[in-house]
Amino acid sequence: MTAAENVCYTLINVPMDSEPPSEISLKNDLKGDVKLKTEALKKVIIMILNGEKLPGLLMTIIRFVLPLQDHTIKKLLLVFWEIVPKTTPDGRLLQEMILVCDAYRKDLQHPNEFIRGSTLRFLCKLKEAELLEPLMPAIRACLEHRHSYVRRNAVLAIYTIYRNFEHLIPDAPELIHDFLVNEKDASCKRNAFMMLIHADQDRALDYLSTCIDQVQTFGDILQLVIVELIYKVCHANPSERARFIRCIYNLLQSSSPAVKYEAAGTLVTLSSAPTAIKAAAQCYIDLIIKESDNNVKLIVLDRLIELKEHPSHERVLQDLVMDILRVLSTPDLEVRKKTLQLALDLVSSRNVEELVIVLKKEVIKTNNVTEHEDTDKYRQLLVRTLHSCSVRFPDMAANVIPVLMEFLSDNNEAAAADVLEFVREAIQRFDNLRPLIVEKMLEVFHSIKSVKIYRGALWILGEYCSTKEDIQSVMTEVRRSLGEIPIVESEIKKEAGELKPEEEVSVGPAQKLVTEMGTYATQSALSSSRPAKKEEDRPPLRGFLLDGDFFVAASLATTLTKIALRYMSLVQEKKKQNSFNAEAMLLMATILHLGKSSLPKKPITDDDVDRISLCLKVLSECSPLMNDIFNKECRQSLSHMLSAKLEEEKLSQKKESEKRNVTIQPDDPISFMQLTAKNEMSSKEDQFQLSLLAAMGNTQRKEAADPLASKLNKVTQLTGFSDPVYAEAYVHVNQYDIVLDVLVVNQTSDTLQNCTLELATLGDLKLVEKPSPLTLAPHDFANIKANVKVASTENGIIFGNVVYDVSGAASDRNCVVLSDIHIDIMDYIQPASCTDAEFRQMWAEFEWENKVMNTNIIDLNEYLQHILKSTNMKCLTPEKALSGYCGFMAANLYARSIFGEDALANVSIEKPIHLGPEAPVTGHIRIRAKSQGMALSLGDKINLSQKKTSL
């Protein structure tokens, strides 16, 4: 019996506080008016479901309730007859059921189509052939009823009766085939065709062969069933593919998105020809663009990504990159992210130019759109994609850089930082683009708004300006950005000028407002509006310095030193050399003066003072050693870093391609599908059955070959062996829920009645339903299943007890307390990766921090590997940075839960050499997460794993 044929149950809500009525009162109510009868019938149904027999009420219901024509009562009677015991203890049919059978024969001939249809649905649930036999002529007659509701339920009834009791209607397939040929209603045809698929596949194929050209005109529900049939037939008998593949092609043009999706999936499994793959991919792309639901878009995108994973399909998809980029019109960021990643994976030298043109247009569009939270993130994605394209295809960099450099002046620092990183890499890698980049950088330099971007731009200009003209341009831009110098005196003049407006035009010397120490002292009462206006008018660099950000001043000092040293090597004239050098030193001195004054909001730090002083000293001495350090070593450091990064990317790409490339060795066995055992046909699994199982949450995970990872490892003992009731649980973790399969064993010689498993949860867990009570015979056992929903990633505890009554004993209920079941959060945490910038941003945002460290491991690398293994986290720090041995180690770790929660960790450890070689590692691990539960749970997990190691 397949998953599709499982019984569908009717759930009835029961008020728990009501007292169960007596049989006599129920009999009286069943003889009353319609309202009383309805209520009484509901109570009878609930009591029978709870295990009461109530044999005395059967004739009362047949006499006083069965003849009524009220629709509510008729619906309730259908439930009643489904659950009531219909046989005597020796298995014979009750005599009273003949009367019931006659009543249902009349209902099958009732003029009301609802009563006929619901009766036919009820007959699908009957398991007694003696009851069904007299009704067969009436069921057959319903196939010719005028109303489609009756006809389609008649088909279902015939199907279930044929499946359970074939002897009652041996000609069912033939009957339904004739019915299908003449039927016009889509739902009736669908049910009839579905029955033929499962009951007589050859007849279904014969029917399909006769109408294969009209398939496109059928309704979508019938088309879906046809797709399923074709899949199953071609799956079982590959020689039939040629016969039906044209039909699948036609169904790709269906008006129903569901049919198109299933047809495309079926086409890919049936044929690996480039034309088939292209048609299926094109169909998927159309679905993504036309469907409004973002979840649907993501699901279909995943199918496209699966197609790409197949090496032979990848080339076909490369021709469709431009079509895939049409998906970028979707406003959802997650869809855009997946689309850009897919396009980047498929890009080749043939289509990179077109890809870059589209991405440039998209970048320009984001500049014109009204600012939205996702617009900035989307711009970042586009910049990173263009960055990757330019690195892989250097010819494209010249087209991309001018467009992207406009965004250095963007208000969004993250997008500008991505552009800056790209420009830094491009200027180092592509010598021919340096003049273009420097020229463009000088153009946008004055409009940069973020201090972090300003620092980066200064570094690039200082490092790569190699001509006399460029160096002079940089100096001009710096002077323009600093404004009037000396800064302190000009600022004091402004302030004094605002106090005395009539003196603003005077050119005489300012009042002595600066003390000998360089501090500023005045009595001013300025209005709030005028200084704000003045601040707006300040040049950018001057504004940063007055805000107290002197780190940019240290960066400026380094840049000035580099260009001054380079200028001296380019220009031989001593006077010009000294003039340029003096100007650079003046700028540094005026910044130092400003830092020491009380004008900035924050004073200059000692580090920045040291840096600027060092640069002044270097310029005053001009030693060859310093020249080498400033003008050569810095660039080499960047070159090493970029080459290490590129090497790491190539290594990860190589690993990915090795995973995807299926290499077949000369001595590998050849697999013939006809000779393959069913359990070996992993690649030939029934996709329809798998998707149905996945929807029902019954996905069969392949258990690892390691016996420790088998089911037995997840069995938790809940009670002791000497307890009257022994219990153990197998904890099966699905994606968002946990299934507890509890084995309960009666170890006594008594019958245990109302044996109930009572469970409660601690943490973000929720028990879906209470397990129902059982009766256990002496030394009997039973399995009880309980579902627990999980809402977030944190440690949860399930606890409870088993309560029961001993048959014949007068004592109170007995209780056995169960051991706690701890839910391991590792089932929900998966390794993930993010950029350094994203890591730092999350680190700053997350407020929950947990600090742990307690181990006896003596090796730094071994400790890090142990932490990675026990927490499912991924190490973001490159292997090269961790290689070698220096007595200490710092690494960043990152993971994401299936609920989308991020977990960050920073490992800072060292080996205390003074304590000897056997001393354990010391230091700490700082864990940060958005939620307290996740930070604490991960900390507990690390502590626990360390303790396990130390045992």
Secondary structure, DSSP 8 states (H G I E B T S, - for coil): --GGG----------TTS----HHHHHHHHTS-HHHHHHHHHHHHHHHHTT---GGGHHHHHHHTTT---HHHHHHHHHHHHHS--B-TTS-B-TTHHHHHHHHHHHTT-S-HHHHHHHHHHHTT---HHHHGGGHHHHHHHTT-SSHHHHHHHHHHHHHHHHH-GGG-TTHHHHHHHHHHH---HHHHHHHHHHHHHH-HHHHHHHHHHTGGGGGGS-HHHHHHHHHHHHHHHHH-GGGHHHHHHHHHHHTT-S-HHHHHHHHHHHHHH---HHHHHHHHHHHHHHHHH---HHHHHHHHHHHHHHHHSHHHHHHHHTTHHHHGGGGGS--HHHHHHHHHHHHHH--TTTHHHHHHHHHHHHHHHHHS---HHHHHHHHHHHHHHHHHHHH-GGGHHHHHHHHHGGGG-S-HHHHHHHHHHHHHHHHH-GGGHHHHHHHHHHHGGG---HHHHHHHHHHHHHH--SHHHHHHHHHHHHHHH-SSSHHHHHHHHHHHHH-GGGTT--S---S-B-TTS-B-------SHHHHHHHHHS-HHHHHHHTT--HHHHHHHHHHHHHHHHHHHH---HHHHHHHHHHHHHHHHHHHHHHHSS-SSS---HHHHHHHHHHHHHHHH--HHHHHIIIIIHHHHHHHHHHHHHHHHHHHHHHHHHHH-----TT-----GGGS-GGG-GGG--HHHHHHHHHTT-------SSGGGSGGGGEEE-S-TTSSEEEEEEEEE-SSEEEEEEEEEE-SSS-EEEEEEEEEEESSEEE-S----EEE-TT-EEEEEEEEEE-SSS-EEEEEEEEEEETT--S--EEEE---EEE-GGGTEEE----HHHHHHHHHH--EEEEE-------HHHHHHHHHHHHT-EE-S-HHHH-S--SEEEEEEEEEETTS-EEEEEEEEE--GGG-TT---EEEEEEEESSHHHHHHHHHHHHHHHHHHH-
